[in-house]
Amino acid sequence: MWQAFLMRSALLMTSAALGGFGIFSIIYSFVVPSLAAQGLILLGAATAILYFTAISRRRYRQRAHVEDRHAPPLLGAARGRRHLAR
């Protein structure tokens, strides 16, 4: 679990850095026009990282919610075991 948290944090920090450099490149492209393409690529990479990180976060939440909702109640001696029969 910690590995996923650290990986997501590293991806978000990388995305922020790429986005910052992309914005800088686009602003600086008014002086040096060849930097516009680099800025667009950097912004595209940052956007893609954020998009796919949000999808994985949404899928994880939906999967956890579905498992909790369909889990049968555990009463008495059944605590600690999961029953598959309904």
ROLO-279384 format. One record per atom (N, C-alpha, C): residue in three letters; chain; x negated, y negated, z. Coordinates in steps of 0.05 Angstrom, whole numbers, plus 32768, in hexadecimal, padded with zeros to 4 digits. Layout:
# residues N
{type->ALA, mol->A, east->X, north->Y, up->Z}
...
# end
This chain:
# residues 86
{type->MET, mol->A, east->7FF0, north->8018, up->8000}
{type->MET, mol->A, east->8000, north->8000, up->8000}
{type->MET, mol->A, east->7FEF, north->7FE7, up->8000}
{type->TRP, mol->A, east->7FD9, north->7FE8, up->8010}
{type->TRP, mol->A, east->7FC8, north->7FD1, up->8011}
{type->TRP, mol->A, east->7FBA, north->7FCC, up->7FF6}
{type->GLN, mol->A, east->7FB4, north->7FE3, up->7FE8}
{type->GLN, mol->A, east->7FA6, north->7FE0, up->7FCE}
{type->GLN, mol->A, east->7FB9, north->7FD1, up->7FBA}
{type->ALA, mol->A, east->7FD2, north->7FD7, up->7FBB}
{type->ALA, mol->A, east->7FE5, north->7FCA, up->7FA9}
{type->ALA, mol->A, east->7FE7, north->7FAC, up->7FB0}
{type->PHE, mol->A, east->7FE8, north->7FA6, up->7FCA}
{type->PHE, mol->A, east->7FE9, north->7F8A, up->7FD2}
{type->PHE, mol->A, east->7FD0, north->7F7B, up->7FC9}
{type->LEU, mol->A, east->7FB9, north->7F87, up->7FCD}
{type->LEU, mol->A, east->7FA0, north->7F7A, up->7FC6}
{type->LEU, mol->A, east->7F9E, north->7F77, up->7FA7}
{type->MET, mol->A, east->7FA7, north->7F8B, up->7F99}
{type->MET, mol->A, east->7FA6, north->7F89, up->7F7B}
{type->MET, mol->A, east->7FB9, north->7F73, up->7F71}
{type->ARG, mol->A, east->7FD1, north->7F72, up->7F7D}
{type->ARG, mol->A, east->7FE4, north->7F5D, up->7F75}
{type->ARG, mol->A, east->7FD9, north->7F42, up->7F7C}
{type->SER, mol->A, east->7FCD, north->7F3F, up->7F93}
{type->SER, mol->A, east->7FC1, north->7F25, up->7F9B}
{type->SER, mol->A, east->7FAB, north->7F1D, up->7F88}
{type->ALA, mol->A, east->7F9A, north->7F30, up->7F81}
{type->ALA, mol->A, east->7F84, north->7F2A, up->7F6F}
{type->ALA, mol->A, east->7F8E, north->7F23, up->7F53}
{type->LEU, mol->A, east->7FA3, north->7F30, up->7F4A}
{type->LEU, mol->A, east->7FAE, north->7F2A, up->7F30}
{type->LEU, mol->A, east->7FBB, north->7F0E, up->7F30}
{type->LEU, mol->A, east->7FC8, north->7F07, up->7F46}
{type->LEU, mol->A, east->7FD4, north->7EEC, up->7F48}
{type->LEU, mol->A, east->7FBF, north->7ED6, up->7F49}
{type->MET, mol->A, east->7FA9, north->7EDB, up->7F57}
{type->MET, mol->A, east->7F94, north->7EC8, up->7F58}
{type->MET, mol->A, east->7F86, north->7EC5, up->7F3D}
{type->THR, mol->A, east->7F83, north->7EDB, up->7F2F}
{type->THR, mol->A, east->7F77, north->7EDA, up->7F14}
{type->THR, mol->A, east->7F8A, north->7ECB, up->7F01}
{type->SER, mol->A, east->7FA4, north->7ED0, up->7F04}
{type->SER, mol->A, east->7FB7, north->7EC2, up->7EF3}
{type->SER, mol->A, east->7FB6, north->7EA4, up->7EF9}
{type->ALA, mol->A, east->7FB4, north->7E9C, up->7F11}
{type->ALA, mol->A, east->7FB2, north->7E7F, up->7F18}
{type->ALA, mol->A, east->7F99, north->7E73, up->7F0C}
{type->ALA, mol->A, east->7F83, north->7E81, up->7F0E}
{type->ALA, mol->A, east->7F6A, north->7E77, up->7F03}
{type->ALA, mol->A, east->7F6B, north->7E74, up->7EE4}
{type->LEU, mol->A, east->7F76, north->7E89, up->7ED7}
{type->LEU, mol->A, east->7F79, north->7E88, up->7EBA}
{type->LEU, mol->A, east->7F8C, north->7E71, up->7EB2}
{type->GLY, mol->A, east->7FA2, north->7E6E, up->7EC1}
{type->GLY, mol->A, east->7FB4, north->7E58, up->7EBB}
{type->GLY, mol->A, east->7FA8, north->7E3D, up->7EBE}
{type->GLY, mol->A, east->7F98, north->7E3A, up->7ED3}
{type->GLY, mol->A, east->7F8A, north->7E20, up->7ED8}
{type->GLY, mol->A, east->7F76, north->7E1A, up->7EC2}
{type->PHE, mol->A, east->7F67, north->7E2E, up->7EBA}
{type->PHE, mol->A, east->7F54, north->7E29, up->7EA4}
{type->PHE, mol->A, east->7F63, north->7E24, up->7E8A}
{type->GLY, mol->A, east->7F7A, north->7E31, up->7E86}
{type->GLY, mol->A, east->7F89, north->7E2D, up->7E6E}
{type->GLY, mol->A, east->7F94, north->7E11, up->7E6C}
{type->ILE, mol->A, east->7F9E, north->7E06, up->7E83}
{type->ILE, mol->A, east->7FA8, north->7DEB, up->7E83}
{type->ILE, mol->A, east->7F91, north->7DD7, up->7E7E}
{type->PHE, mol->A, east->7F7A, north->7DDC, up->7E8B}
{type->PHE, mol->A, east->7F63, north->7DCB, up->7E86}
{type->PHE, mol->A, east->7F5B, north->7DCB, up->7E69}
{type->SER, mol->A, east->7F5B, north->7DE3, up->7E5D}
{type->SER, mol->A, east->7F53, north->7DE5, up->7E40}
{type->SER, mol->A, east->7F66, north->7DD7, up->7E2E}
{type->ILE, mol->A, east->7F80, north->7DD9, up->7E34}
{type->ILE, mol->A, east->7F94, north->7DCB, up->7E23}
{type->ILE, mol->A, east->7F91, north->7DAD, up->7E26}
{type->ILE, mol->A, east->7F8D, north->7DA3, up->7E3E}
{type->ILE, mol->A, east->7F8A, north->7D86, up->7E42}
{type->ILE, mol->A, east->7F70, north->7D7D, up->7E35}
{type->TYR, mol->A, east->7F5A, north->7D8C, up->7E37}
{type->TYR, mol->A, east->7F41, north->7D85, up->7E2C}
{type->TYR, mol->A, east->7F41, north->7D88, up->7E0D}
{type->SER, mol->A, east->7F55, north->7D97, up->7E03}
{type->SER, mol->A, east->7F55, north->7D9B, up->7DE6}
{type->SER, mol->A, east->7F5C, north->7D82, up->7DD6}
{type->PHE, mol->A, east->7F65, north->7D6D, up->7DE4}
{type->PHE, mol->A, east->7F69, north->7D53, up->7DD6}
{type->PHE, mol->A, east->7F4F, north->7D47, up->7DCE}
{type->VAL, mol->A, east->7F39, north->7D4E, up->7DDD}
{type->VAL, mol->A, east->7F1F, north->7D44, up->7DD7}
{type->VAL, mol->A, east->7F11, north->7D57, up->7DC4}
{type->VAL, mol->A, east->7F12, north->7D71, up->7DCA}
{type->VAL, mol->A, east->7F06, north->7D86, up->7DBA}
{type->VAL, mol->A, east->7F1C, north->7D99, up->7DB0}
{type->PRO, mol->A, east->7F26, north->7D96, up->7D98}
{type->PRO, mol->A, east->7F3D, north->7DA5, up->7D8F}
{type->PRO, mol->A, east->7F3A, north->7DC3, up->7D8F}
{type->SER, mol->A, east->7F22, north->7DCD, up->7D8D}
{type->SER, mol->A, east->7F1E, north->7DEA, up->7D8C}
{type->SER, mol->A, east->7F25, north->7DF8, up->7DA6}
{type->LEU, mol->A, east->7F28, north->7DE9, up->7DBC}
{type->LEU, mol->A, east->7F2F, north->7DF6, up->7DD6}
{type->LEU, mol->A, east->7F4D, north->7DFB, up->7DD9}
{type->ALA, mol->A, east->7F5D, north->7DF2, up->7DC6}
{type->ALA, mol->A, east->7F7A, north->7DF7, up->7DC9}
{type->ALA, mol->A, east->7F81, north->7E15, up->7DC7}
{type->ALA, mol->A, east->7F74, north->7E23, up->7DB5}
{type->ALA, mol->A, east->7F79, north->7E40, up->7DB3}
{type->ALA, mol->A, east->7F70, north->7E4E, up->7DCC}
{type->GLN, mol->A, east->7F5A, north->7E47, up->7DD7}
{type->GLN, mol->A, east->7F51, north->7E54, up->7DF0}
{type->GLN, mol->A, east->7F64, north->7E4E, up->7E07}
{type->GLY, mol->A, east->7F6F, north->7E36, up->7E08}
{type->GLY, mol->A, east->7F82, north->7E2F, up->7E1D}
{type->GLY, mol->A, east->7F9C, north->7E3F, up->7E1A}
{type->LEU, mol->A, east->7FA5, north->7E42, up->7E02}
{type->LEU, mol->A, east->7FBD, north->7E52, up->7DFD}
{type->LEU, mol->A, east->7FB9, north->7E70, up->7E04}
{type->ILE, mol->A, east->7FA2, north->7E7A, up->7DFE}
{type->ILE, mol->A, east->7F9C, north->7E96, up->7E05}
{type->ILE, mol->A, east->7F9B, north->7E9A, up->7E23}
{type->LEU, mol->A, east->7F8E, north->7E87, up->7E31}
{type->LEU, mol->A, east->7F8D, north->7E89, up->7E4E}
{type->LEU, mol->A, east->7FA8, north->7E86, up->7E5B}
{type->LEU, mol->A, east->7FB8, north->7E74, up->7E51}
{type->LEU, mol->A, east->7FD4, north->7E71, up->7E5C}
{type->LEU, mol->A, east->7FE5, north->7E8A, up->7E56}
{type->GLY, mol->A, east->7FE1, north->7E95, up->7E3F}
{type->GLY, mol->A, east->7FEF, north->7EAE, up->7E38}
{type->GLY, mol->A, east->7FE7, north->7EC5, up->7E4A}
{type->ALA, mol->A, east->7FCE, north->7EC7, up->7E50}
{type->ALA, mol->A, east->7FC4, north->7EDD, up->7E62}
{type->ALA, mol->A, east->7FCF, north->7ED9, up->7E7E}
{type->ALA, mol->A, east->7FCF, north->7EC0, up->7E88}
{type->ALA, mol->A, east->7FDA, north->7EBB, up->7EA3}
{type->ALA, mol->A, east->7FF8, north->7EC1, up->7EA4}
{type->THR, mol->A, east->8006, north->7EB9, up->7E8F}
{type->THR, mol->A, east->8023, north->7EBF, up->7E8E}
{type->THR, mol->A, east->8029, north->7EDD, up->7E8D}
{type->ALA, mol->A, east->8019, north->7EEC, up->7E7E}
{type->ALA, mol->A, east->801D, north->7F08, up->7E7C}
{type->ALA, mol->A, east->8018, north->7F16, up->7E97}
{type->ILE, mol->A, east->8003, north->7F0E, up->7EA5}
{type->ILE, mol->A, east->7FFD, north->7F19, up->7EBF}
{type->ILE, mol->A, east->8014, north->7F14, up->7ED2}
{type->LEU, mol->A, east->801F, north->7EFC, up->7ED3}
{type->LEU, mol->A, east->8035, north->7EF6, up->7EE4}
{type->LEU, mol->A, east->804E, north->7F05, up->7EDD}
{type->TYR, mol->A, east->8053, north->7F08, up->7EC3}
{type->TYR, mol->A, east->806B, north->7F16, up->7EB9}
{type->TYR, mol->A, east->806A, north->7F33, up->7EC2}
{type->PHE, mol->A, east->8054, north->7F41, up->7EBD}
{type->PHE, mol->A, east->8053, north->7F5D, up->7EC3}
{type->PHE, mol->A, east->8050, north->7F62, up->7EE1}
{type->THR, mol->A, east->8045, north->7F50, up->7EF0}
{type->THR, mol->A, east->8044, north->7F53, up->7F0D}
{type->THR, mol->A, east->8060, north->7F50, up->7F19}
{type->ALA, mol->A, east->8070, north->7F3E, up->7F0E}
{type->ALA, mol->A, east->808C, north->7F3A, up->7F17}
{type->ALA, mol->A, east->809D, north->7F52, up->7F10}
{type->ILE, mol->A, east->8098, north->7F5F, up->7EF9}
{type->ILE, mol->A, east->80A8, north->7F77, up->7EF2}
{type->ILE, mol->A, east->80A1, north->7F8D, up->7F05}
{type->SER, mol->A, east->8088, north->7F91, up->7F0B}
{type->SER, mol->A, east->8081, north->7FA7, up->7F1D}
{type->SER, mol->A, east->808C, north->7FA3, up->7F39}
{type->ARG, mol->A, east->808C, north->7F8A, up->7F41}
{type->ARG, mol->A, east->8098, north->7F83, up->7F5C}
{type->ARG, mol->A, east->80B6, north->7F89, up->7F5C}
{type->ARG, mol->A, east->80C4, north->7F81, up->7F46}
{type->ARG, mol->A, east->80E0, north->7F86, up->7F45}
{type->ARG, mol->A, east->80E7, north->7FA4, up->7F44}
{type->ARG, mol->A, east->80D7, north->7FB3, up->7F35}
{type->ARG, mol->A, east->80DC, north->7FD0, up->7F33}
{type->ARG, mol->A, east->80D8, north->7FDD, up->7F4E}
{type->TYR, mol->A, east->80C3, north->7FD5, up->7F5D}
{type->TYR, mol->A, east->80BE, north->7FE0, up->7F77}
{type->TYR, mol->A, east->80D5, north->7FDA, up->7F8A}
{type->ARG, mol->A, east->80DF, north->7FC2, up->7F8A}
{type->ARG, mol->A, east->80F5, north->7FBB, up->7F9B}
{type->ARG, mol->A, east->810E, north->7FCA, up->7F94}
{type->GLN, mol->A, east->8114, north->7FCD, up->7F7A}
{type->GLN, mol->A, east->812C, north->7FDB, up->7F72}
{type->GLN, mol->A, east->812A, north->7FF8, up->7F79}
{type->ARG, mol->A, east->8112, north->8005, up->7F76}
{type->ARG, mol->A, east->810F, north->8021, up->7F7C}
{type->ARG, mol->A, east->8112, north->8025, up->7F9A}
{type->ALA, mol->A, east->8107, north->8014, up->7FAB}
{type->ALA, mol->A, east->810A, north->8016, up->7FC8}
{type->ALA, mol->A, east->8127, north->8012, up->7FD0}
{type->HIS, mol->A, east->8135, north->7FFF, up->7FC3}
{type->HIS, mol->A, east->8151, north->7FFA, up->7FCA}
{type->HIS, mol->A, east->8162, north->8012, up->7FC2}
{type->VAL, mol->A, east->815E, north->801E, up->7FAB}
{type->VAL, mol->A, east->816E, north->8035, up->7FA3}
{type->VAL, mol->A, east->8169, north->804C, up->7FB5}
{type->GLU, mol->A, east->8150, north->8052, up->7FBD}
{type->GLU, mol->A, east->814B, north->8068, up->7FCE}
{type->GLU, mol->A, east->8158, north->8064, up->7FE9}
{type->ASP, mol->A, east->8158, north->804C, up->7FF4}
{type->ASP, mol->A, east->8164, north->8047, up->800E}
{type->ASP, mol->A, east->8183, north->804A, up->800C}
{type->ARG, mol->A, east->818E, north->8041, up->7FF7}
{type->ARG, mol->A, east->81AB, north->8041, up->7FF4}
{type->ARG, mol->A, east->81B6, north->805D, up->7FF1}
{type->HIS, mol->A, east->81A8, north->806E, up->7FE3}
{type->HIS, mol->A, east->81B2, north->8089, up->7FDE}
{type->HIS, mol->A, east->81A9, north->809E, up->7FF3}
{type->ALA, mol->A, east->819A, north->8095, up->8006}
{type->ALA, mol->A, east->8190, north->80A8, up->801B}
{type->ALA, mol->A, east->81A8, north->80AF, up->802D}
{type->PRO, mol->A, east->81AB, north->80C9, up->8033}
{type->PRO, mol->A, east->81C1, north->80D1, up->8045}
{type->PRO, mol->A, east->81BA, north->80C9, up->8061}
{type->PRO, mol->A, east->81CE, north->80C5, up->8072}
{type->PRO, mol->A, east->81C8, north->80BE, up->808E}
{type->PRO, mol->A, east->81BC, north->80D6, up->809C}
{type->LEU, mol->A, east->81A9, north->80D1, up->80AD}
{type->LEU, mol->A, east->819C, north->80E6, up->80BC}
{type->LEU, mol->A, east->81A6, north->80E5, up->80D9}
{type->LEU, mol->A, east->81B3, north->80FA, up->80E2}
{type->LEU, mol->A, east->81BF, north->80FB, up->80FC}
{type->LEU, mol->A, east->81B5, north->8114, up->810B}
{type->GLY, mol->A, east->81B3, north->8112, up->8125}
{type->GLY, mol->A, east->81AC, north->8128, up->8136}
{type->GLY, mol->A, east->8192, north->8136, up->812F}
{type->ALA, mol->A, east->8194, north->8151, up->812A}
{type->ALA, mol->A, east->817C, north->8161, up->8125}
{type->ALA, mol->A, east->8171, north->815B, up->8109}
{type->ALA, mol->A, east->8180, north->814D, up->80F8}
{type->ALA, mol->A, east->8177, north->8148, up->80DD}
{type->ALA, mol->A, east->8163, north->8131, up->80DC}
{type->ARG, mol->A, east->815F, north->8122, up->80F1}
{type->ARG, mol->A, east->814C, north->810C, up->80F0}
{type->ARG, mol->A, east->8130, north->8117, up->80EB}
{type->GLY, mol->A, east->8122, north->8108, up->80DA}
{type->GLY, mol->A, east->8107, north->8111, up->80D3}
{type->GLY, mol->A, east->8107, north->8122, up->80BA}
{type->ARG, mol->A, east->811E, north->812C, up->80B1}
{type->ARG, mol->A, east->8120, north->813C, up->8098}
{type->ARG, mol->A, east->8133, north->812E, up->8086}
{type->ARG, mol->A, east->812E, north->8131, up->806C}
{type->ARG, mol->A, east->8141, north->8127, up->8058}
{type->ARG, mol->A, east->8151, north->813E, up->804D}
{type->HIS, mol->A, east->816B, north->813A, up->804B}
{type->HIS, mol->A, east->817D, north->814E, up->8040}
{type->HIS, mol->A, east->8183, north->8146, up->8024}
{type->LEU, mol->A, east->8182, north->8159, up->8012}
{type->LEU, mol->A, east->8188, north->8154, up->7FF6}
{type->LEU, mol->A, east->81A5, north->815A, up->7FF0}
{type->ALA, mol->A, east->81B2, north->816B, up->8000}
{type->ALA, mol->A, east->81CE, north->8172, up->7FFB}
{type->ALA, mol->A, east->81E0, north->815B, up->8003}
{type->ARG, mol->A, east->81F6, north->8159, up->7FF5}
{type->ARG, mol->A, east->8209, north->8143, up->7FFB}
{type->ARG, mol->A, east->8222, north->814F, up->8006}
# end
